[in-house]
Amino acid sequence: MTDRLPPSQRWPHVGLPALGAVLTIALWWLATWAFDIEPFFLPAPPDVVDAFVRLPGYLAEQTMVTLLETVIGFGIAAVGGLLLAVLLAASRTVERMSLPMIAGINAVPKVALAPLLLVWIGFGYETKVVMVVLLCFFPILVSTMAGLTSTPNELGELARSLSASWWQTFVKVRLPWALPQVFVGLKVATSLAIIGATIGEVINPEAGLGSVIASSGQSADTPLAFAALTLLALIGALLFYLMAGLERLLAPWARAISS
């Protein structure tokens, strides 16, 4: 996307994020040096790089496990949240019946459900996928409903004046208007998906980057734990920018009307 922009406009999209990352790493390194912090408490960037060099294959394998759990759970939550939001937005009666129950379920701390999930589902990867779904589902559902129910009356009246059916109004008016809100929920859910997968892996440390963090704490290998955290951050950033790119593709007009 950025290769279509002139060089003068590429800097805010590419240069500024890179500069922010460099400054963050520099401040982190400076803090460990200035305060003489032991690597056990806060490793410096070279210590984390050394962890990558020591165990590249192991970290790559665990990254793929976490990425797979995250993508599967996020996909299930996205499809389920979008479909249920359409159903609720189509009927005020169904919405009023279901919304209090949905809000109550969402209020339950998901971490408290983790031990129950182990009892109900077992110790496989399915438990971690379900944890991802639980954390991602509600933001997607709520944001999509907010978008679908916020269509201006003028647009609805215009569709009725053109004798558009409910389905035509939904596809041509309500859904396009809701897309920016839908992608707000999807982008929020990307970080929650990483959190859900990590919680499941820490509680059930068989595989994944969460299990690397748990085992690193037991072996006092803090640089390895920070290497796993770095990979989790990269996965989160990757998913976020994938959603942002998809938003630009499906709703290119959204940025223009909001600026």
N, C-alpha and C positions, 0 to 999 in steps of 0.2 A: 504493500500500500504506500509506503513512504518513498519507494523508488519513482513514483509518478509525480512527486512534489519537487519543486525547484530546490537547489541546495540551500537557499536562504530559509526555507520552511522546514527542512529536515531536522535542524538543530533542536527545536522544541520536542520533537517526537522521538529522536534517537539520542542526541547529545545530552540533554538534560537528565533523562533517567540514568544514563551511564555515569554522568558526573555525580549524581546523587549517590549511586552505589560506591563510587571511588571515595567520595568524602566520608561516607559511613564507615567503610573499611579503614580509612586513614585515622579517623577519630577513635575507632575501636583499638587499633594498634597503638596509637598515642596514649590512650588511657592505660593499657597494660604496661607500657614502658614507663610512663610518668609515675604511676603508683606502685610499680614493681609487683604486679599481681602474679601470683603463682599460677601456672597452667592448670593446676588442679581446680582452682576456683574460676578462672576466666582465661582460657587459652588465647594467645595472640594469633592473628591470621596465619603466620608461618606454621604454628603448631597444628592448625586445622588442615592446612595444605599437606603437612606431613602425614596426617591421618588418611587423607585421600591417597597419598603415594603408597602407604603401607598396605592398604586393603582396597585397592580399586575394584577388583572383581566382586568381592563380598558386598561392597556398598552399591555397586551397579545391580547386583542380583536383588538386594533388598529394596532398592528404589523401584525396580520393575514390579515387585509384589505390591508395594504401596500404591503405585500408579494404577495398576490394574484394579485394585479394590476401590480406589477413588473414582475412576472413570465409570466402572459398572454401577456403583452406588449413585453417583451423580446422574448418570443417564436414567436410571430407574426413577429417581426423585423428580427429574425434569419432566419426564413423560407423565408420571402420575400426577404431579402438581399442576401441570398445564391442563390435563384432561379434567381433573376435578374442578379446577377454577372455571373452566368453560361451563361445566354442568351447574355449578353454583350460580354463576353469573346469568345463566339462561333462565333460572327460576328463582324468584324472590322467596317463594315458599320454601323451597329446598335450602336456600341460603340461610333463612331465619331458623330453620330446624337444625341445621348442621353446624353453623358457625360457633355457637357457644361450646359445643362438644369439641370442635377442632381447637378452639382457643384453650380449653382446659387441658387437652392432650399436649398441646405445644408447651404449656407451662410446666409440665413435668420435667425435672432435670434429666437429661439424657444419660449422664454419667451414672445416675442411680439405676438406670435400666440395664446397664452393662452386665452385672452379675446375673440378672434374670435372663438375659439373652444367652448367656453361657448355659443356663439350665434348659432353656427352651430349644435352642438351636444346636448347641454343642461348641466345640473348640476349633472348628474349621474357619475358613475365610468368610463363610456366609455371615458369621456374627459381625465381622468388621464391615461388610457391605451393608448390612441392616443398620448399623450405627451411622454410616454415611447417609443413608436414606433418611433416617430420622432427623438428622441435623439439617439436611438440605431441603426436605420436602416443604416445610412450612413457609420459609421465606419465598420460595418460588410460587407457592399457592397464593399467599397474601398479596404479593406484588402483582401477580397476573390478575387477580380479582380486582385490585385497585385500578389497574389499567382498563379492564373491560367494563367497569362500572363508572368510569369517569368521562365517557364520550359526551361531548357537548350536545345539548338538546338541539342546537341548530343543525348539526350534522344528521342527527336522527330524523328530524323533520324533513330535511332535504331528501334523505333516502325514501321516506314514506311518500313524499310528493312525486317521486319517480317510480312509485309502485314497486319498490324493491321488496323481495321476500325477506323473511327473517334471516335466512342463510346468506343471501346476498348482502344484506346490511352488515352481518357479522364479518364476512370475509373482506368486504370492500371498505367498511368504515370502522367498526369496533376493533377488529384485530390490528389493523395498521396503527390506529391511534394508541392501542395498548402496548405496542412493541417496545417503546422505550422503558416502560415500567416493567415489562416482562424481563428485559435484559438487566435491569437493576437487581431483580431477584436472582437471576442466574449468576451474575457477577458476585453478589454477596455469598451465594451458595458455594462458589468455588473454594473460598477459604474455609468455609464450614465443612466441606467435604474432606479436606486435608485433616482438619481437627478430628472429625469423626473416625477416619481411618487410623489416626495416631492413637486415639483413646482406645479403640479396639485392640490395637497391637500392643499397647502398654499393659492392658489388663490380661491379654492372652498373648504373651510374647513368644510366638512360634516363629514368625517371620515378619519382615517389613521394617521400615525405618523406625517405627515406634519401638519394636523389640530391640533394635540397636541401641536406642536411647536407654531403655530399661536395663539392658545388660551392661552398657557402659557405666551406668551409675553404680552397679554392683562391683565392677572391676576398677572403678575410679579412673576410667579412661575418658576424661572430660573432652579432650580434643576430638575423639571419635564421636561423642554425643553431639558436639557442635558441627561436625561434618554431616551427620544425619539431619540436624536442624537446617543446615544450609541447603541440603537437597530437598527437604520439605518446602522451604521457602521458594526454591526454583520451580518446583512442581506447581505451587500455588500461583506464582507469577505467570507461568506458562498457560495454565487453565484460564486465568483472568483475561489475559490478552487474546486468547482464542475466542472467548466470549465477546470481547470488545471488537475483534475483527469480524465476527459473525454479525454483530450489531451493525457495523458499518456496511456490511454487505446487504443485510435485509432491511435496514432502516436508515439509508444514507441521508434522508431528509431530517432526521431527528436532531442532529447536531446543528443544522442550519437554523431550525426554528427555535432552538433553545439558546442560541448565542446572540 
